[in-house]
């Protein structure tokens, strides 16, 4: 790693930023109200181009961005583990505090910003770290792979039925979030969080196994020597990534041709982790290319403050779409939502560049770190801020 990167692999930060950016786009589809419509109503409301864009996002990115971000989350925590060595009681307590604070931030997000929070799930998965840190690399990779494969099996053996989107057909959410009274939005967030398990048991079951497995695979990659070899492995990653993406895409298209998947056909839901891993390998290979320097330098600061970007995008989404803000909910087509989401990502990238000219931690990252350490963390450091 070059000295100018201050012992940070900014290309990995850039990969995290891209994954976050796509997560933001998909979250905006829900915040805009489009995800709350039934398929029939959505088809009547949107024009042909918007319908085509909606279907494209559903096939190529829905669930895949979250899966990729989960892998990167596990990789990031491998760095934390290397720093604090969770063998001692103090280090384990520090890890537990870190996850408790993350869970609290997730609860804040779910109640006051966006009900479809992922931070609480990550906090729960983080409890695996002290256990996973004692496993060999081979066992960690094997366990992660088994968990991913076990998702469709558990779905087939349960009575949960095929996964369905949680918000689809929730017109009560459209009405509540369109209200100019912010209290109505908070109340509906609480209703969505507490009622999610009733509406989407299959989806939650599948994601539990998938995200746990990807978390462990990311952890294993971060603990290995692979990150230092990404330049040399560009060709291998590009070929492997293209294969994973192709197989996952075929499985995803086949899944959409089957009206009600049952039994062995649940295996097609492996499309999500396969495509996510494919995207990650292709993106990593591209960002480690000889001409991609300006790209990763542009995106890396947002990757460094991914928690801030995630939470801030939810607040901006509310301001754009909800009744207390610009009241665009239910009135914006797919392409317009994508354009607004890309604008939000661009603003966050610019903010991250400006912020890191003066500070060493993102705003929410600073709060997370201070509460974990139980003491105020300095925001500025000597010299240039990273």
Residue pairs with C-beta under 8 A, 6 or more apart in sequence:
1 7
1 8
1 9
1 228
6 386
8 300
8 304
8 386
9 227
10 296
10 297
10 300
10 303
11 230
11 284
11 287
11 288
11 292
11 296
11 300
12 72
12 75
12 227
12 284
12 303
13 296
13 299
13 300
13 301
13 302
13 303
13 304
14 287
14 295
14 296
14 298
14 299
14 300
14 303
15 72
15 280
15 283
15 284
15 287
15 303
16 69
16 72
16 76
16 303
16 306
17 299
17 300
17 301
17 302
17 303
17 306
17 309
17 349
18 283
18 299
19 65
19 68
19 69
19 72
19 280
20 69
20 302
20 303
20 306
20 309
20 310
21 302
21 342
21 345
22 61
22 64
22 65
22 68
23 65
23 66
23 69
23 310
24 309
24 310
24 313
24 341
24 344
24 345
24 348
25 57
25 61
25 65
25 337
25 338
25 341
25 342
25 345
26 57
26 61
26 62
26 65
26 66
27 114
27 116
27 313
27 314
27 317
28 313
28 317
28 321
28 337
28 338
28 340
28 341
28 344
29 35
29 54
29 57
29 334
29 337
30 36
30 114
30 116
30 167
31 114
31 177
31 314
31 317
31 318
31 320
31 321
31 322
31 329
32 317
32 320
32 321
32 328
32 329
32 330
32 332
32 337
32 340
33 173
33 174
33 177
33 178
33 321
33 329
33 330
33 331
33 332
34 42
34 46
34 54
34 332
34 334
34 337
35 165
35 167
35 168
36 167
36 168
36 169
36 170
36 171
36 173
36 174
37 45
37 168
37 169
37 174
38 168
38 169
39 168
42 51
42 54
43 51
46 54
46 333
46 334
47 333
49 335
50 333
50 334
50 335
51 334
53 334
53 335
53 338
54 334
57 334
57 338
59 249
59 252
59 253
59 256
60 249
60 275
63 207
63 272
64 272
64 275
64 276
64 279
65 276
66 118
66 207
66 211
67 210
67 211
67 214
67 272
67 273
67 275
67 276
68 276
68 277
68 279
68 280
69 118
70 118
70 122
70 125
70 210
70 211
70 214
70 215
70 218
71 214
71 215
71 217
71 218
71 221
71 276
71 277
71 280
72 218
72 280
73 122
73 215
73 218
74 125
74 214
74 215
74 216
74 217
74 218
74 219
74 222
75 218
75 219
75 221
75 222
76 218
76 222
77 126
77 129
77 218
77 219
77 222
78 218
78 219
78 220
78 221
78 222
78 223
79 222
80 95
80 98
81 129
81 133
81 219
81 223
82 223
84 91
84 94
84 95
85 91
86 92
86 95
86 129
86 130
86 133
92 130
94 372
94 373
95 126
95 129
95 130
96 127
97 371
97 372
97 374
98 126
98 368
98 372
99 123
99 124
99 126
99 127
100 123
101 368
101 371
101 372
102 119
102 120
102 122
102 123
102 126
102 368
103 119
103 120
103 123
103 124
105 119
105 307
105 311
105 364
105 367
105 368
106 117
106 118
106 119
106 120
106 121
106 122
106 123
107 117
107 120
109 117
109 119
109 310
109 311
109 314
110 116
110 117
110 120
110 189
110 193
111 186
111 189
111 190
111 193
112 186
112 189
113 189
113 311
113 314
113 315
113 318
114 189
114 314
114 317
114 318
115 188
115 189
115 190
115 192
115 193
115 196
116 166
116 167
116 192
117 193
119 307
119 310
121 207
121 211
122 215
125 211
125 212
125 215
128 212
128 215
128 216
129 219
132 140
132 143
132 216
132 219
135 143
137 220
137 223
137 224
140 216
140 217
140 219
140 220
140 223
141 216
141 217
141 220
143 213
143 216
144 212
144 213
144 214
144 215
144 216
144 217
144 219
144 220
145 213
145 217
146 213
147 209
147 210
147 212
147 213
147 216
148 209
148 210
148 213
148 214
148 217
148 270
148 273
149 213
149 270
150 209
150 213
151 205
151 206
151 207
151 208
151 209
151 210
151 213
151 269
151 270
152 206
152 266
152 267
152 268
152 269
152 270
153 266
154 205
154 206
154 209
155 162
155 163
155 202
155 205
155 206
155 266
155 269
156 262
156 263
156 264
156 266
158 201
158 202
158 205
160 201
160 202
160 205
161 201
161 202
162 202
162 260
162 261
162 262
162 266
163 200
163 202
163 203
163 205
163 206
163 269
164 199
164 200
164 202
164 203
165 200
165 203
166 192
166 196
166 199
166 200
166 203
167 173
167 192
170 192
172 188
172 191
173 188
173 192
174 329
174 330
176 184
176 185
176 187
176 188
176 191
177 184
177 185
177 188
177 321
177 322
177 323
177 329
178 322
178 323
178 327
178 329
178 330
179 185
179 323
179 324
180 323
180 324
180 327
181 323
181 324
182 322
182 324
184 323
185 318
185 322
185 323
185 324
196 204
197 204
206 269
210 272
210 273
213 273
214 273
214 276
214 277
217 277
221 227
226 233
230 237
230 284
230 285
230 288
231 288
233 285
234 285
234 288
234 289
235 285
237 281
237 282
237 284
237 285
238 281
238 282
238 285
238 286
240 278
240 281
241 277
241 278
241 279
241 280
241 281
241 282
241 283
241 284
241 285
242 278
242 282
243 278
244 274
244 275
244 277
244 278
244 281
245 274
245 275
245 278
245 279
245 282
246 278
247 274
248 270
248 271
248 272
248 273
248 274
248 275
248 276
248 278
249 271
249 275
251 267
251 268
251 269
251 270
251 271
251 274
252 268
252 271
252 272
252 275
254 268
255 261
255 265
255 268
255 269
255 271
258 265
258 268
261 268
261 269
286 292
287 295
287 296
298 349
299 349
301 349
301 352
301 353
301 355
301 356
302 309
302 345
302 348
302 349
302 352
304 352
304 356
304 362
304 365
304 386
305 352
305 355
305 356
305 361
305 362
305 363
305 364
305 365
307 362
307 364
307 365
307 368
308 352
308 362
308 363
308 364
308 365
309 348
309 352
309 362
311 364
312 348
312 364
313 344
313 345
313 348
316 344
316 347
317 344
318 324
318 325
319 325
319 326
320 326
320 328
320 340
321 327
321 328
321 329
321 332
322 329
323 329
332 340
352 362
355 362
355 363
356 385
356 386
357 385
358 380
358 385
359 366
359 379
359 380
359 385
360 378
360 379
360 380
360 381
360 385
360 386
361 369
361 377
361 379
366 377
366 379
369 377
370 376
370 377
